[in-house]
Structures are given as structure tokens and as C-alpha cells.
Amino acid sequence: MPSTNTKSVNEEPREAQEADPTDVVVVGAGFTGLSAALELAERGVRCRVIEAEPEIGGLAGTFEAGGNRLDRFYHHWFSSDQEMLDLAAELGISRLLEAHETRTGVYYANTIFRLSAPLDVLRFAPLAMTDRIRLGLLALRAQRVRHWRDLEHRTAEEWLVSLGGRRVYEVVWRPLLDGKFGKYADQVGATWMWTKLHLRGGSRTKSGKETLYYLKGGCEALLDAFRARLESRGVEFVMNTRVDAVHVSETGGVEGVTAGGRFHPARQVLVTCAPQAAAELLDQPAAEHLALPELLRSWRGVDYLGNVCLVLENNRRLSDTYWLNVNDPSFPYVGVIEHTNLDRPERYGGKHVVYLSKYLPTDAALYTMSDEEVFESSLPHIRRMFPRFDRNWVDRYHVWRAPYAQPVITPGYTRTMPAVESPVGGLFLAGMAQVFPEDRGINYAVRDGRRVGRLIADRRAGRAAAGTAEVLSTTGSSA
């Protein structure tokens, strides 16, 4: 327990009740926090994971659909997602991974165009033939960029126009950037788009068709196996409990966290939420701690967009397309993902599951609507895209929201990206804002979670070694 004459930088009052001390507190049970906990536990470090939700998984959390569990926000994996594939093997569930050839398309000018294979590009009528060829060559030209640093100073617009020309950009890329990033569209860095093109290129077969992976049982199967492994390694879970404050002493070291009216002492704390949310846990720094205002500016300097995801359980399918990009600014969603064109509807009681996704500020009208308003306002747009659609097709719907779903990656992002290891002794931050140059995703959450787990364990080992050396020097002993 902290000494009575030690002030906390965050003045959030502590309740008298105190939990047993642990070595490391991990704030958040998404894949970053879970992966860090696994790395720590396997190195013999006591770890406690505190999660605000009743279930683990974060943005990969699940719900019941058609008698089975389904991801609240759509997920799939690329063949290049080695960290996720390795984790599945480590957890003994590789047998559940299934490969699927997918169909993708674009909704433009009230028409759906297929863009699953190279020949589809040559049939893309909204572009003249010369521009179709430029679009086809664009991905090949993007592959020639060997390192993301070559693009870090450029915007996505500048780079894409240089690769494919202005007309290709206006028809294909600008609507996607506008739909995804809204007012930030012209600020998005070229590195973000380069990563996207590399991922899609790496998942294509020799014929040009895209192959994606999905786990039988979805993220639920992965999370069940993950939690069982962690608990077998001694990791503690405190669920349905929000962390209210991270406490820092006036000597500049972390002391622990307050969560659910209890103080959890720990000399190291890993926060895995968005930097802006993490900053609120350190919202009242003492004036003498000059490093903390700078830290808070860094954490608050990353802009985020939220997400609204309308999930439909239909009694018939909308189309045979899995992933439909929406290049129509009047349509309220940027993507229509018919999940059961990837996974089989029989696994969801015969329901055809469709995700409609939109990234947007959390004060936008769609985000603040009630669930019923989101559904009702979406029906005319779905009918415009699929003229045969009728609301009677929808047996059930769900609306999911996430306030921090997409960090805005701008040119020169490495200069503003928050560091994983903070200037506060023992305080670490890891999450989707730091997977750069890659974009957010489970694969990179696993990768970076394990990295920060190793870093924390190494810092603990170094501190222990330093403490031993100090004791030996003061006692005159020698090894």
C-alpha cells in the first residue's frame, strides 16, 4: 500500500478497500491486453487484467446470432496475418481456420460493379479504358514501394493521383476516403493506403482472386481458447469493472489503479485503450511533474473516429458479394459486408448476416440516434442499393457502436505517435494508434501486445537486477 505521505498525480479519491498487490495491471481485455498478459505470464510475471465489459475481446467481442456467437464488428484474416495464425496454432485451434475465396465489388452511380479479379477491372464501366488500365496497374506500382518511410511525407491523395491519375482517384479512391475519414480525408497519410494495398495484394492467388480466412466459431472460439490459456498461467481477470484512475506518485512512478471502488497496487501498468481515453485517467497532474503535461498533449494529439455497425439477420441474402465498397456519398455507410457470403448461413440458423459499417465522429447524427432510428433510417438506402429488398427480409437487427474505432493517420505520423513506454516510471500505453505503419486489426494487436509484454518483463528484470546490485554494493558482498 502507498505510504500516507505520498500524493497521487491523479487526485481521484481512493476507497479504503484495497485489492491484493500484483506485478502488472493490464487495463483492457482486447487482443493487445490479452497478448501482453500471455507474454508476461509465460515469463513468470503476476498479471491482473481489468476490463470494463462483462466479456473479453474489446472490438472483437461477440453476440448471439441465429443460435451461434458472432463478432459484433466484422472480422476476417489475410494469409499474411502471421501473428494471428501463430496464435491459433499455439492455442491448438488451427483446425478451425477456413480459407474462402471472396467476391468484392463497388457500388457507384446506383450500380454494383464486381472487382474481384483483374478482368473485373477491365470491365469497370465508370472509367474509360485507359483509366481502367491505370487502375489495374496502380496496385503493381504500389508494390514497388519497398519501405513505408518513402511515403510518410505524402498524403494518400497525392500518392494515389501520382499512381493512377486524377480520374481514377475521383471515381475509386476519393469516395472511399471521404466515406471512411470524412473531414479528415484530405489529411490521411499515404502510408495508411500503402498498407491497405499491400494487405490486399498479399491475399490474392495467382489468378488474382482474393483468399481470406475465417475461424469456425468466429472470434468467440479464439477468445475462449485464449482465456483458458491465460487462466491456466495464473492471469487474474476482473471483469465488468471500469478503471477510474491510474495513480502516480510525486516521485514519478506508477503506483496502481483504482477500479470499481478498489485500489489495485502495482508497480507497472499497461493501458490498452485509445490514447485520448488513457489521458483522462491522468487528468489532474501536479504542477511540479513537468513531464506529464507533455505526455497528456501527446496522448490527446491522436484524432479518432468512432464506428456505427448495423448488423442484419436476414431470411434471404442481398447478393453474392462478400465485401461491397460504397463509392456513393449519399449512402450512409462506407461498406456493406455480407458475412454469410464468407461463412455459411447454416452456422447462424440459416440467417444471412449483413454488416453495414460507418466511421464517423461520435457527435454525428447517425452515432447519436437510437438503435431503432438507425435501422429505420437505413432501410430506404438499402432498398435503393438492392431494389428487391423488403423490410420483411430482416428477422432481427443489432446496432453496435465504438467511440474509438479508427485513428487518423496523417503524414509524418511517427513524430506524433505516442510512445509505448511513457516518462512515468512503470506506465505503458499500447493500442491501435501505435501499430503504425500497419492499420488496426487483430493480427497487429497480437503482435504489439506480445512486444509490450516482453518489454515490461525486460524492464522488470532490469530493475530487479539493479536492485540486487545496489544491495550487494551496500553490503560489501560479491557474486
FENCOR-V122911 format. One record per residue. RES is the residue in one letter. PHI is phi in degrees with one decimal (none if undefined). BURIAL is 1 if it has 16 or more other C-alpha atoms within 10 Angstrom, else 0. Layout:
RES/PHI/BURIAL ; RES/PHI/BURIAL
//
This chain:
M/none/0 ; P/-61.0/0 ; S/-66.2/0 ; T/-70.1/0 ; N/-97.4/0 ; T/-100.7/0 ; K/-87.4/0 ; S/-95.0/1 ; V/-62.9/1 ; N/-85.4/1 ; E/-85.8/1 ; E/-53.1/1 ; P/-66.3/0 ; R/-98.1/1 ; E/-78.0/0 ; A/-66.5/0 ; Q/-69.1/0 ; E/-129.8/0 ; A/-78.7/0 ; D/-62.4/0 ; P/-66.7/1 ; T/-138.6/1 ; D/-73.9/1 ; V/-135.5/1 ; V/-102.3/1 ; V/-105.4/1 ; V/-93.7/1 ; G/110.2/1 ; A/-111.4/1 ; G/-77.5/1 ; F/-66.5/1 ; T/-65.2/1 ; G/-64.9/1 ; L/-65.0/1 ; S/-68.7/1 ; A/-63.5/1 ; A/-62.5/1 ; L/-63.5/1 ; E/-63.4/1 ; L/-65.7/1 ; A/-62.3/1 ; E/-71.5/1 ; R/-103.6/0 ; G/79.2/0 ; V/-96.6/1 ; R/-69.2/1 ; C/-138.1/1 ; R/-124.9/1 ; V/-102.0/1 ; I/-114.2/1 ; E/-130.6/1 ; A/-72.5/1 ; E/-86.3/1 ; P/-74.2/0 ; E/-130.3/0 ; I/-79.6/1 ; G/123.0/1 ; G/60.5/1 ; L/-67.8/1 ; A/-98.6/1 ; G/-64.7/1 ; T/-126.9/1 ; F/-147.2/0 ; E/-86.2/0 ; A/-144.6/1 ; G/59.8/1 ; G/82.8/0 ; N/-131.1/0 ; R/-93.3/1 ; L/-137.9/1 ; D/-66.2/1 ; R/-65.3/1 ; F/-116.1/1 ; Y/-57.7/1 ; H/-142.4/1 ; H/-153.3/0 ; W/-127.8/1 ; F/-89.5/1 ; S/-65.3/1 ; S/-86.9/1 ; D/-80.4/1 ; Q/-67.4/0 ; E/-62.1/1 ; M/-68.9/1 ; L/-64.1/1 ; D/-66.4/0 ; L/-63.5/1 ; A/-59.3/1 ; A/-66.4/0 ; E/-62.5/0 ; L/-87.2/0 ; G/75.5/0 ; I/-123.4/1 ; S/-57.7/1 ; R/-61.5/0 ; L/-84.9/1 ; L/-74.6/1 ; E/-127.3/0 ; A/-91.6/0 ; H/-136.9/0 ; E/-80.0/1 ; T/-117.1/1 ; R/-110.6/1 ; T/-121.5/1 ; G/-158.1/1 ; V/-133.3/1 ; Y/-97.7/1 ; Y/-145.0/1 ; A/53.0/0 ; N/60.6/0 ; T/-136.9/0 ; I/-97.1/1 ; F/-113.7/1 ; R/-80.1/1 ; L/-137.7/1 ; S/-96.6/1 ; A/-144.8/1 ; P/-53.9/0 ; L/-65.2/0 ; D/-63.1/0 ; V/-63.4/1 ; L/-70.1/1 ; R/-98.7/0 ; F/-76.1/1 ; A/-60.7/0 ; P/-61.0/1 ; L/-110.2/1 ; A/-64.2/0 ; M/-57.8/0 ; T/-64.5/0 ; D/-75.2/1 ; R/-62.5/1 ; I/-65.4/1 ; R/-61.2/1 ; L/-63.4/1 ; G/-64.5/1 ; L/-79.6/0 ; L/-57.9/1 ; A/-62.9/1 ; L/-65.2/0 ; R/-66.6/0 ; A/-63.9/1 ; Q/-65.9/0 ; R/-74.7/0 ; V/-73.3/0 ; R/-87.3/0 ; H/-144.4/0 ; W/-61.1/1 ; R/-63.1/0 ; D/-66.0/0 ; L/-114.5/1 ; E/-62.7/1 ; H/-86.9/0 ; R/-109.0/1 ; T/-84.1/1 ; A/-61.1/1 ; E/-61.6/1 ; E/-57.0/0 ; W/-70.0/1 ; L/-66.1/1 ; V/-64.0/1 ; S/-65.9/0 ; L/-85.5/1 ; G/-125.0/1 ; G/93.6/1 ; R/-67.1/1 ; R/-64.5/1 ; V/-60.0/1 ; Y/-63.6/1 ; E/-67.1/0 ; V/-84.2/1 ; V/-98.4/1 ; W/-94.0/1 ; R/-59.6/1 ; P/-60.8/1 ; L/-69.0/1 ; L/-66.5/1 ; D/-63.0/1 ; G/-66.9/1 ; K/-84.7/1 ; F/-113.9/1 ; G/55.5/0 ; K/-65.6/0 ; Y/-91.0/1 ; A/-55.6/1 ; D/-80.2/1 ; Q/-102.8/1 ; V/-67.4/1 ; G/-77.8/1 ; A/-63.1/1 ; T/-61.3/1 ; W/-61.7/1 ; M/-69.8/1 ; W/-59.3/1 ; T/-61.7/1 ; K/-61.1/0 ; L/-66.5/1 ; H/-66.1/1 ; L/-62.3/1 ; R/-66.5/1 ; G/-64.3/1 ; G/-71.8/0 ; S/-98.1/1 ; R/-96.6/1 ; T/-78.8/0 ; K/-61.3/0 ; S/-79.9/0 ; G/94.9/0 ; K/-79.3/1 ; E/-92.1/1 ; T/-114.5/1 ; L/-120.9/1 ; Y/-115.6/1 ; Y/-138.9/1 ; L/-90.9/1 ; K/-58.2/1 ; G/94.8/1 ; G/63.6/1 ; C/-63.8/1 ; E/-59.8/1 ; A/-63.5/1 ; L/-68.1/1 ; L/-68.4/1 ; D/-60.6/0 ; A/-66.9/1 ; F/-65.6/1 ; R/-65.2/1 ; A/-60.6/0 ; R/-64.7/0 ; L/-63.7/1 ; E/-65.7/0 ; S/-68.0/0 ; R/-94.5/1 ; G/91.5/1 ; V/-70.8/1 ; E/-90.4/1 ; F/-119.6/1 ; V/-117.2/1 ; M/-99.2/1 ; N/56.5/0 ; T/-137.6/1 ; R/-86.8/1 ; V/-77.5/1 ; D/-96.8/1 ; A/-160.2/1 ; V/-107.5/1 ; H/-98.5/1 ; V/-128.0/1 ; S/-78.1/1 ; E/-71.0/0 ; T/-86.7/0 ; G/92.7/1 ; G/-117.0/1 ; V/-73.2/1 ; E/-112.0/1 ; G/147.6/1 ; V/-134.0/1 ; T/-104.0/1 ; A/-149.0/1 ; G/58.2/0 ; G/79.6/1 ; R/-124.9/1 ; F/-94.3/1 ; H/-109.3/1 ; P/-70.4/1 ; A/-163.4/1 ; R/-85.3/1 ; Q/-138.0/1 ; V/-133.3/1 ; L/-110.7/1 ; V/-102.8/1 ; T/-116.5/1 ; C/-86.2/1 ; A/-61.4/1 ; P/-54.7/1 ; Q/-61.5/1 ; A/-68.8/1 ; A/-63.0/1 ; A/-62.0/1 ; E/-68.3/1 ; L/-77.5/1 ; L/-124.5/1 ; D/-85.0/1 ; Q/-131.0/1 ; P/-70.3/1 ; A/-66.7/1 ; A/-60.1/0 ; E/-73.6/0 ; H/-90.3/0 ; L/-65.9/0 ; A/-72.9/0 ; L/-72.4/1 ; P/-56.4/1 ; E/-65.9/0 ; L/-62.5/1 ; L/-63.6/1 ; R/-61.6/0 ; S/-64.4/1 ; W/-67.8/1 ; R/-84.9/1 ; G/-85.0/0 ; V/-97.8/1 ; D/-78.7/1 ; Y/-129.1/1 ; L/-113.8/1 ; G/-86.3/1 ; N/-141.9/1 ; V/-115.1/1 ; C/-126.9/1 ; L/-92.4/1 ; V/-111.7/1 ; L/-106.2/1 ; E/-105.0/1 ; N/-100.0/1 ; N/-92.3/1 ; R/-155.6/1 ; R/-88.6/1 ; L/-75.6/1 ; S/-159.8/0 ; D/-101.2/0 ; T/-94.6/1 ; Y/-81.1/1 ; W/-120.1/1 ; L/-117.1/1 ; N/-75.4/1 ; V/-105.4/1 ; N/-104.5/1 ; D/-131.9/1 ; P/-65.3/0 ; S/-84.5/0 ; F/-86.3/1 ; P/-74.6/1 ; Y/-123.1/1 ; V/-93.9/1 ; G/-149.9/1 ; V/-120.6/1 ; I/-115.8/1 ; E/-91.1/1 ; H/-58.1/1 ; T/-80.3/1 ; N/-93.4/1 ; L/-108.7/1 ; D/-99.8/1 ; R/-82.5/0 ; P/-62.7/1 ; E/-59.5/0 ; R/-76.2/1 ; Y/-125.7/1 ; G/63.3/0 ; G/80.3/1 ; K/-76.2/1 ; H/-101.8/1 ; V/-95.9/1 ; V/-127.8/1 ; Y/-103.7/1 ; L/-118.5/1 ; S/-119.5/1 ; K/-143.4/1 ; Y/-94.3/1 ; L/-167.6/1 ; P/-64.2/1 ; T/-74.2/1 ; D/-100.0/0 ; A/-70.0/0 ; A/-58.4/0 ; L/-62.6/1 ; Y/-68.9/1 ; T/-90.3/0 ; M/-65.4/0 ; S/-69.7/0 ; D/-58.6/1 ; E/-63.9/0 ; E/-66.2/0 ; V/-59.2/1 ; F/-63.0/1 ; E/-63.7/0 ; S/-70.4/0 ; S/-84.1/1 ; L/-58.1/0 ; P/-62.4/1 ; H/-70.9/0 ; I/-63.8/1 ; R/-66.7/0 ; R/-65.9/0 ; M/-74.3/1 ; F/-124.2/0 ; P/-56.0/0 ; R/-79.7/0 ; F/-63.3/1 ; D/-135.9/0 ; R/-62.0/0 ; N/-68.4/0 ; W/-68.5/1 ; V/-90.6/1 ; D/-83.7/0 ; R/-162.4/0 ; Y/-139.3/1 ; H/-139.2/1 ; V/-125.9/1 ; W/-117.3/0 ; R/-130.2/1 ; A/-138.1/1 ; P/-72.3/1 ; Y/-125.3/1 ; A/-110.0/1 ; Q/-148.5/1 ; P/-70.3/1 ; V/-91.8/1 ; I/-94.0/1 ; T/-109.0/1 ; P/-56.1/1 ; G/71.5/1 ; Y/-62.0/1 ; T/-63.1/0 ; R/-79.2/0 ; T/-113.5/0 ; M/-62.7/1 ; P/-62.0/1 ; A/-72.4/1 ; V/-70.0/1 ; E/-98.8/1 ; S/-84.2/0 ; P/-70.7/0 ; V/-81.2/1 ; G/-58.1/1 ; G/86.7/1 ; L/-105.6/1 ; F/-127.3/1 ; L/-131.0/1 ; A/-147.0/1 ; G/-179.8/1 ; M/-66.6/1 ; A/-70.8/1 ; Q/-119.2/1 ; V/-83.1/1 ; F/-45.4/1 ; P/-84.7/1 ; E/-75.2/1 ; D/-94.9/1 ; R/-60.4/1 ; G/166.2/1 ; I/-59.1/1 ; N/-55.6/1 ; Y/-79.8/1 ; A/-64.2/1 ; V/-64.1/1 ; R/-58.9/1 ; D/-74.4/1 ; G/-62.6/1 ; R/-67.9/1 ; R/-61.6/1 ; V/-71.0/1 ; G/-60.9/1 ; R/-65.8/1 ; L/-62.8/1 ; I/-62.6/1 ; A/-62.4/1 ; D/-65.4/0 ; R/-64.4/0 ; R/-63.1/1 ; A/-63.4/0 ; G/-66.0/0 ; R/-67.5/0 ; A/-64.3/0 ; A/-65.6/0 ; A/-66.3/0 ; G/-64.2/0 ; T/-64.1/0 ; A/-62.3/0 ; E/-65.5/0 ; V/-62.6/0 ; L/-63.7/0 ; S/-70.3/0 ; T/-79.3/0 ; T/-95.2/0 ; G/79.4/0 ; S/-79.9/0 ; S/-135.5/0 ; A/-75.4/0
//
